[in-house]
Amino acid sequence: MTLVEAVIHYAYFVMAGIIGLFFLKGLFKREKHKGLAYDVVYAYCIIPFLLRILFIK
């Protein structure tokens, strides 16, 4: 059971990293919605993924 938990744990971090990278790409390569409010929303969405990648809960 411990092996399964470890695999799920690392898979979760990999998925969080991939989603975080897509958010970062979307933040810098936007064609529409370039206002300050959208920057704040993107940053708010990116922060949880970055915290999980850095192992901060």
Helices and strands as residue ranges (DSSP letters): H 2-28, H 36-53
